Amino acid sequence: MSEIEWKKVSAEMLILSLVEARPRHGYEISQLIEQRSGGAVRFYVASLYPLLYRLEKRGWIQGRWVEKEGQRRRRYYRLTPQGKRVLASQRRGWRAFVEAINRITEAENA
Amino acid sequence: MPDWKPEIARRLAPLKLDPVREAEITEELAQHLEDRFQELVSRGATEDQAQRTALAELSDEDLLTKGLRQVEQEAPRKPIVLGSGGHNFLSSLWQDVRYSFRQLRRNPGFAAVAILTLALGIGANTAIFSVVDAVLLRPLPVQHSQQLVDVYNEIPQKILFIRDVPLSYPEYEDLVRQSTCFSGLAAYYADTFALERQSGSWLVPGMLVTGNYFDTLGVGAVLGRTFDSAGVAKPGGYAVAVISHSLWERQFGGNRNVLGKTIELNGNLFTVIGVAPASFNGLAPVAAPQIWVPLTQESWHVMVRWSLENRGANSVQVVGRLRPGRTIQQAQTEMSTIASRLAAQYPKTDKGHTIQLFPANQVRILPGEVDKTLYRASAVLMAVVGLVLLIACTNVAAMSLARAASRRKEIAVRAALGAGRWRLTRQLLTESLLLALGGGAAAVVMTRVANGEFVRALNALPLPAELNVTLGLHVDYRVLIFTMLAVALATMLFGLAPALQASRTTAADVLKEEGRGGSGRRHRLLSALVVAQVAASLVLLVCAGLSLRSVFNAYRINPGFQPRGVVTAQFAPNVVGYNASQAATFYDTLGRRVKRLPGVTSAAFSDNLLPLTLRGLRRPTNVTPSAMAASLPEKQWPLVDRSQVGPGYFRTMGIPILRGREFLKTDTAKAPRVAVVNQALARNFWPGQDPIGKRLDIGDIKKEWEVVGVVATAKYVTLGEKPRPLVYLSILQTGNSSRSIVVRTSGATTPLAASIRRISRQIDPKVPVLDVETLSQAMAPALLLPKLGVDFFGLAGLLGLVLACVGIYGVIAYSVSQRTHEIGIRIALGAQKRDVARMILSRSLLLTLAGVGIGLGLALAVTRVLADILYGISATDPVTFIGVPVLLVLVALLASYVPARRATRVDPVVALRNE
């Protein structure tokens, strides 16, 4: 499977997880992904925002303009209750998948 | 600090977003780029480098524009799915196709069986449809056929079941003079001609046509020219002929020097002036004419000459081409006016007649009942092959279901990766579609082969004239569209249920089940499919069984005469100009010489209406006992068949004389008029009385005929008919000029046939000798319909049976493989082989019986439409209705025997370890 395909599948889950604990803005999200993956996964502006808008449109996350002292306003995204449910189910599916893959690959090795 | 907004705005421009939304996005992206820029600079990049990097990330492969277009404009609610491409419907479809292709290639056995099964199902439909298409649906092969209308005379009282009859030639001439709606009105008279060849004279279908026939139809010659009105009208200008493309090829080897050659028709010479296009069938798709000659007043054709002058002779077919801008309704209004004018002018012949127009494309044989029967028959044929397709589809559906089980892991993985239900369903449907397309392609090939065989079989039939059946069967676009529809339907039928079923699978299900047992839902669906399949096969097999029994019966039914050992031939001295007394002399000589041939035990003449043959046109006449003639108007006298026969006829045919005498040599025109009636008529007219000496009045002859004999009732039109009243008259008194001879021999029939032909040629080589054959051969066409019925239903039934067997086998085998674990446990716990086999077989028996039950109900409803063509058995024939289910159950048990045996061999250790 190509790197691009992996990214697509997991990207949704990554973003949802990153805004789970607290609201974050787009640049922050992209930085976190890059940092936490040790640079293996990167989302640049061109691919990140369409994804954010899509998740927002589905009602899984919600963006809000926030102004802070001395800064220009930024848009912060937070996880909605619906997003929470989706994330939970995606995590379950992911685990099942990993488990399944493991079984298959272990069987092959046995 | 760079200004990002113009860069972003430039990229968003093509999306034409709502300005507020665009400003918002621009601001957010600008902020992001600014952050990125600052970060890069802080890491030591120059401002220039940082700006370039940030902009490059913004432009990355047009991702931004593409992605935003999806989200902002189409607002798709689809989740991102692995392998969906996600952006473009077509590209993801293509991906589905490639994936399906790989899947099928990985299982070539499954793919081959599925495609073959579907090919049989779709092929049966396409083949039958191509015949229906050729006979019923295809527009006439002429220019702008939608402008053509057929003109018919609608008569107040039906003859048999026909109301719309041809016009008479004088009426046609009136229409030409009085109508304004047509740019051309042509008349034609279909007939068979005796065409002289070295090998003797042959009957070929032909047409006498008006000079404007080809021009009106817009058909030109492919070689030479067609008729022109002026040339034909010249004295002596009519001895020209246009021949069909196929006659040109067969008779003249396709040689271009055919123009100017002469051909001899009914003893007259005609010069060939042109060859018609191969596609032109003279508006008669089944029996296309081979020769066209002009229809003119000074005709050489006796029958035609008579009917040209006779206003009461409804003999010419008329076809008109509407002027541009005129509608058929306008033309109809005009015709009605003309018809009422004619009715007033010629009350004797035209009273009560109306003129009825039909779009020529819609008339196939005759408007009304005849065409309706054709449509009904087509509907039955299509329904039966539809059933075959249904069986094929349930088969493939069952296989797909079984296969879906082994693909649960694959599907679960895809589901876990986020593939939605719709997406999985679509993937599986794509596979089904590929299979169906493969089946459709094979079906088209099969149809072409079947069409060739069908035409060959039709041409091999013993038909009364050399018809050269030119159905023009070919795979045209209508057939292809039909095939595509069948493919689509098949995909839905066999693909949807398994796909929906499979796509319901989730990763959790798979992990829970872990290959054990399979889901109950799937089993229920599989069982339903087997039941449906058995039911459909049962319907087909019952139809097949009924047809088969009916034909066996038909051969056993006593036709009331003895066809074996009888040779017959038909003579037409009238077409070469003999008058009645010349014809009588001809027959007299012929009869005397034939009787002297070795082996001949008797010989006699009759009109051409030999029983159970398709010769001659049966036209029942109004007949009544003379005693009742005055009290009833003639039109209300019973309609009775009439036949003219000579001395020795009953003896030759083997029809028993029950009372009185047969016709004698002395029953001539000068002697008192006599009649012989069959028992059915005697019982109807004079129940409980002695008919001998009673008198009959006959509608169009209207004189008293004395009954001198009663003969046994035979079968005249179909073997299945109820006793038909019939009156025989002496042919020596009625003096028919075209007669058939019947000759009974104790020896071989083939040399006798040759001798009859030889004797006729010796007397006068010009007299056409037609249809020299045994009576049994002459009867074959009348038995054709039930025979075709048997062939058709037999084939369809066999196909259904084979498919059902494969289906039952497949499903039982699958369920055994699913239950290996369970069976292992049973065996380990002490179950005997017998118990295991019984368990498997009883399940299959249960399914089969359920199918049989449903099928019997359906069959009872369906076979009612067959009742008309069945001989000597009812549509609910108990032998068929018991025999077929028993056969089906046996076959089903046989099909499940193999898997059952395999089940008994299950090794418990292996089965349990298999986990």
Interface residues (C-beta under 8 A of the other chain):
Chain A: M1 E5 K8 V9 A11 E12 H25 G26 Y27 S30 Y44 V45 A46 S47 Y49 P50 L51 Y53 R54 K57 R58 R72 R73 R74 R75 Q90 R92 G93 W94 A96 F97 E99 A100 I101 I104
Chain B: I25 E27 E28 L29 Q31 H32 L33 D35 R36 A54 E57 L58 S59 D60 E61 L63 L64 K66 G67 L68 Q70 V71 E72 A75 P76 R77 P79 I80 L82 G83 G86 K409 A412 V413 A415 A416 L417 G418 A507 A508 V510 L511
